[in-house]
Amino acid sequence: MENLEKYFDLFDQSRTSDKAMEELEALFSEDIVFVLNGHEKNGMENWKLFMKTVFQQNSDIKHMFEGWKSIEGTDLFETPWAVCGKRSSGTVFTQTGKDIAKLDDEGKISYLENVPDDSNMFETYKKL
């Protein structure tokens, strides 16, 4: 659960810190499965590509989350989140949604699903 608690802060910090990016990547299993608004991606290399794209498209970003809670009857956790950011174009945005995650036996994040309230949030990431 500790890795989930670190996730959002390291995500935001990793935009400007190589050390934070290394720490963020260490939270995940090498065979991470992540889902962006219903579109599944696999593996650490695809995760790194996603992160690179996020930071190319956004000059600043900040997440808030309520706290990870176990989903009853499953081995999954979820948390509501909100994010605000500034795109590289200079426009600002806000978004809300929830993340669903699973940890492997080592406590690393092996599954992460991002479910934004606005289904168009990840349209530009479908090509990754």
Residue pairs with C-beta under 8 A, 6 or more apart in sequence:
1 68
1 77
1 103
1 107
2 107
3 27
3 103
3 107
3 108
3 109
4 68
4 77
4 79
4 101
4 103
4 109
5 68
6 23
6 27
7 24
7 27
7 101
7 109
8 63
8 64
8 65
8 81
9 63
10 20
10 21
10 23
10 24
10 27
11 24
11 61
11 63
12 61
12 62
12 63
13 20
13 24
14 20
14 21
14 23
14 24
14 51
14 55
15 55
15 58
15 60
15 61
21 51
24 51
25 44
25 47
25 48
27 108
27 109
28 44
28 47
28 108
28 109
28 110
28 112
29 104
29 106
29 108
29 109
29 110
30 43
30 44
31 42
31 43
31 44
31 110
32 42
32 43
32 44
32 47
32 109
32 110
32 111
32 112
33 40
33 41
33 42
33 110
33 111
33 112
34 40
34 41
34 42
34 46
34 47
34 50
34 111
34 112
34 113
34 114
35 41
35 111
35 112
35 113
35 114
36 50
36 114
36 122
36 125
37 114
37 115
37 116
37 119
37 121
37 122
39 122
39 125
39 126
41 47
41 50
41 128
46 128
49 128
50 125
50 128
53 124
53 125
53 128
54 61
55 61
56 88
57 87
57 88
57 124
58 85
58 86
58 87
58 88
59 86
59 87
59 88
59 90
60 85
60 86
61 83
61 84
61 85
61 86
62 83
62 84
62 85
63 81
63 82
63 83
64 81
64 82
64 83
65 79
65 80
65 81
65 82
65 99
66 79
66 80
66 81
67 79
68 77
68 78
68 79
68 101
69 77
69 78
69 79
70 76
70 77
71 77
71 78
71 100
75 102
75 103
76 100
76 101
76 102
76 111
77 100
77 101
77 102
77 103
78 98
78 99
78 100
78 101
79 98
79 99
80 96
80 97
80 98
81 96
81 97
81 98
81 99
82 94
82 95
82 96
83 94
83 95
83 96
84 92
84 93
84 94
84 95
85 92
85 93
85 94
86 92
86 93
87 93
95 116
95 117
95 118
95 121
96 116
96 117
97 114
97 115
97 116
97 117
97 118
97 121
98 115
99 112
99 113
99 114
99 115
100 111
100 112
100 113
100 115
101 109
101 111
101 112
101 113
102 109
102 110
102 111
103 109
103 110
104 110
114 122
116 122
